[in-house]
């Protein structure tokens, strides 16, 4: 068993102007997303807004309703904050002299946080109190035998109890059981007709719906249900094909509603709510750091975590 070591703490891109229209596309059909009416406008509550410690945040999760875990791979630690912005503890672990702790991806797994340590090539469970469990190798099949994955693009814990790791170089979402044994691949290169795609984010919903981000297109691709047809979501002009990515990150809740982080200076965050007639767009008037265009977002315990990759800035939002 490895335990988190607590250290003494103390409190402390390119921008694009997009059209206001959002476009929802089937792989061969385009239709506009409806703007929300006054009656449909969503109430957004800011639960937390603070400046965390300086450093590149790779991922984030709510360990419980009062603690926010921020992953700092370059610093070799997880920063545990309360929602009032106070640093509660640093969580780290001994990885050996030649492999410093490097947490790069995380997701929720029941009442624990599941994280990937790129230095040790293992997945760990982290308890809300910061204690870290034994490591699990994600054994991926290869010609020379099963190999422990050394790098992943994203980590998801599915409603099926499997660990899902996005492998951008292979274009697949690989599935593993609780012991790290490979259970199969979802080959995105075959499901989606984009040979030059780079899939950097994936999210599975309890009903089997799948959302993935193709960073090169700046588009979210999704299917509703486990066997539905994929649709393509893109911010921008309906008839234009813009090479520069427009969507830089997304987060979906269990109902399929999405928070989109864009490169737009006028609308950096857009909320999309899923209705029977499709998606409805809602602009969010939330003050963000001036000049900061590199945003990331995650959905965790029914709330949205937003942070800046350019400067120390974190938001936790709740949508009603």
Long-range contacts (C-beta under 8 A, 24 or more apart in sequence): 1-133, 1-134, 2-93, 2-94, 2-124, 2-132, 2-133, 2-134, 2-135, 3-93, 3-131, 3-132, 4-78, 4-91, 4-92, 4-93, 4-126, 4-130, 4-131, 4-132, 5-91, 5-92, 5-93, 5-94, 6-89, 6-90, 6-91, 6-130, 7-77, 7-89, 7-90, 7-92, 9-87, 9-88, 9-89, 9-90, 10-87, 11-85, 11-86, 11-87, 12-53, 12-87, 13-248, 13-263, 13-293, 13-294, 13-310, 14-244, 14-263, 14-293, 15-263, 15-264, 15-265, 15-293, 16-242, 16-244, 16-246, 16-262, 16-263, 16-264, 16-265, 17-264, 17-265, 17-266, 18-235, 18-236, 18-246, 18-262, 18-263, 18-264, 18-266, 18-267, 19-236, 19-237, 20-267, 21-237, 21-238, 22-233, 22-235, 22-270, 22-272, 22-279, 22-281, 23-233, 23-234, 23-235, 23-236, 23-237, 23-238, 24-231, 24-232, 24-233, 24-278, 24-279, 25-231, 25-232, 25-233, 25-234, 26-229, 26-231, 26-232, 27-192, 27-193, 27-229, 27-230, 27-231, 27-232, 30-238, 31-278, 32-238, 33-272, 33-278, 33-279, 33-280, 33-281, 34-277, 34-278, 34-279, 34-280, 34-281, 35-280, 35-281, 36-273, 36-280, 36-281, 36-282, 40-273, 40-280, 40-282, 41-282, 42-271, 42-273, 42-282, 42-319, 42-320, 43-319, 43-320, 44-271, 44-284, 44-286, 44-317, 44-318, 44-319, 44-320, 45-317, 45-318, 45-319, 45-320, 46-286, 46-315, 46-316, 46-317, 47-83, 47-303, 47-316, 47-317, 47-318, 48-83, 48-84, 48-85, 48-314, 48-315, 48-316, 49-85, 49-314, 49-315, 49-316, 50-81, 50-84, 50-85, 50-314, 51-85, 51-312, 51-313, 51-314, 52-79, 52-81, 52-85, 52-87, 52-307, 52-312, 52-313, 52-314, 53-79, 53-87, 53-312, 54-312, 55-312, 56-309, 57-296, 57-307, 57-309, 57-314, 58-103, 58-104, 58-105, 59-103, 59-104, 59-105, 59-106, 59-115, 59-155, 59-298, 60-106, 60-296, 60-298, 60-300, 60-305, 60-307, 60-314, 61-106, 61-107, 61-108, 61-113, 61-298, 61-300, 61-305, 62-108, 62-300, 62-301, 62-303, 62-305, 62-316, 63-113, 63-126, 63-128, 64-111, 64-128, 64-301, 65-301, 67-128, 68-305, 68-314, 68-316, 69-106, 69-113, 69-126, 70-307, 70-314, 71-103, 71-104, 71-105, 71-106, 71-115, 72-103, 73-102, 73-103, 73-104, 73-118, 76-100, 76-101, 76-102, 76-119, 77-101, 77-103, 78-103, 78-115, 78-126, 78-130, 80-130, 81-314, 83-316, 89-130, 91-126, 91-130, 91-132, 93-117, 93-124, 93-132, 95-119, 95-120, 96-120, 104-151, 104-152, 105-152, 105-153, 105-154, 105-155, 106-155, 107-155, 107-156, 107-157, 108-157, 108-300, 108-301, 109-157, 109-163, 114-155, 114-157, 114-163, 115-155, 116-152, 116-155, 116-165, 118-150, 118-151, 121-148, 121-149, 121-150, 122-148, 123-155, 123-163, 123-180, 136-178, 136-179, 136-180, 137-180, 138-163, 138-165, 138-174, 138-176, 138-180, 138-182, 139-176, 139-180, 139-181, 139-182, 140-167, 140-174, 140-182, 141-182, 146-182, 148-180, 149-174, 153-199, 153-200, 153-201, 153-202, 154-200, 154-201, 154-202, 156-202, 156-203, 156-204, 158-204, 159-204, 159-205, 159-206, 159-207, 159-208, 164-202, 164-204, 166-199, 166-200, 166-201, 166-202, 166-212, 168-198, 168-199, 168-200, 171-197, 171-199, 173-202, 173-210, 173-212, 186-210, 188-212, 191-230, 192-221, 192-230, 201-249, 201-250, 203-250, 203-251, 203-252, 203-299, 205-252, 205-254, 205-256, 206-254, 209-252, 209-256, 211-250, 211-252, 211-258, 213-247, 213-249, 213-250, 215-245, 215-248, 216-245, 217-245, 218-242, 218-244, 218-245, 218-246, 218-247, 218-248, 218-263, 219-246, 219-247, 220-247, 220-250, 220-258, 220-260, 222-252, 222-256, 224-256, 233-258, 233-272, 233-279, 235-260, 235-262, 235-264, 235-270, 248-294, 248-295, 248-296, 249-295, 249-296, 249-297, 250-297, 251-297, 251-298, 251-299, 251-304, 251-305, 252-299, 253-299, 253-302, 253-319, 254-302, 257-319, 259-297, 259-299, 259-304, 259-306, 259-317, 259-319, 261-295, 261-296, 261-297, 261-306, 262-295, 263-293, 265-293, 268-293, 268-295, 269-295, 269-297, 269-306, 271-319, 286-315, 286-317, 288-313, 289-313
